[in-house]
Structures are given as C-alpha cells and as structure tokens.
Amino acid sequence: MVLSLLMQGEELKKLIGSAVYIECSSKTQQNAKAVFDAAIKVVLQPPKQKKTKKKNKNSCAFL
C-alpha cells in the first residue's frame, strides 16, 4: 500500500511538473520541516527547465 502511494505521488509530480515530491504529516509533523526546506530551496534555486523551440511568429509564407 505504501509503495503504491509513493508511486502515485511520483507520477503526480511528473504530471504537474513539480520539482520535488515529499510525503508529510501535519498531524505528527513527520517531514514537515523537509517540505518547507525543499520549498525554500526550489524558490531560491529553481531547477533548470528544458528549452522548447518557439515558432517564429513573424515568418511569411507565399503561396
């Protein structure tokens, strides 16, 4: 059960383009500090994004 939840979390991370996936509990405070530390790190040092090719909007085509 725990492994499947971890896998679902990792899939969701990839789907939404998140930098990090960390499980935590606000009830027990388990990994709560790690979540905030990771959030701060991502804001201060964002991961490099893949470059995408942009279409040139100023191109002309003669028919």
C-alpha positions as CSV (number, residue, x, y, z in Angstrom):
1,M,0.0,0.0,0.0
2,V,2.8,2.5,0.9
3,L,4.7,1.7,-2.2
4,S,1.7,2.3,-4.4
5,L,1.0,5.7,-2.7
6,L,4.7,6.6,-3.2
7,M,4.4,5.7,-6.9
8,Q,1.2,7.7,-7.3
9,G,2.9,10.7,-5.7
10,E,5.9,10.4,-8.1
11,E,3.5,10.1,-11.1
12,L,1.6,13.2,-9.9
13,K,4.9,15.1,-9.5
14,K,5.8,14.3,-13.1
15,L,2.3,15.1,-14.4
16,I,2.2,18.6,-12.9
17,G,5.9,19.3,-13.4
18,S,6.8,19.6,-9.7
19,A,10.4,19.8,-8.7
20,V,10.1,17.6,-5.6
21,Y,7.7,15.1,-4.1
22,I,7.8,14.7,-0.3
23,E,5.3,12.9,1.9
24,C,4.5,14.5,5.2
25,S,2.0,14.6,8.0
26,S,0.7,17.7,9.6
27,K,-0.7,15.7,12.4
28,T,2.6,14.1,13.5
29,Q,4.8,16.8,11.9
30,Q,6.7,14.0,10.1
31,N,8.7,15.5,7.3
32,A,7.0,18.9,7.8
33,K,10.4,20.7,8.0
34,A,11.7,18.9,5.0
35,V,8.7,20.2,2.9
36,F,9.4,23.8,3.9
37,D,13.1,23.4,3.4
38,A,12.5,21.9,-0.1
39,A,10.1,24.7,-1.0
40,I,12.6,27.4,0.0
41,K,15.4,25.7,-1.9
42,V,13.2,25.5,-5.1
43,V,12.3,29.2,-4.8
44,L,15.9,30.3,-4.3
45,Q,17.4,27.8,-6.8
46,P,14.8,26.8,-9.3
47,P,15.6,23.7,-11.4
48,K,16.7,24.3,-15.0
49,Q,13.8,23.9,-17.4
50,K,14.2,22.3,-20.8
51,K,14.3,24.7,-23.7
52,T,11.4,24.5,-26.1
53,K,11.6,25.6,-29.7
54,K,9.4,28.6,-30.3
55,K,7.8,29.2,-33.7
56,N,8.8,32.4,-35.3
57,K,5.6,34.4,-35.4
58,N,7.0,36.9,-37.9
59,S,7.5,34.4,-40.7
60,C,5.8,34.9,-44.0
61,A,4.6,32.2,-46.5
62,F,3.9,33.0,-50.1
63,L,1.5,30.7,-51.9
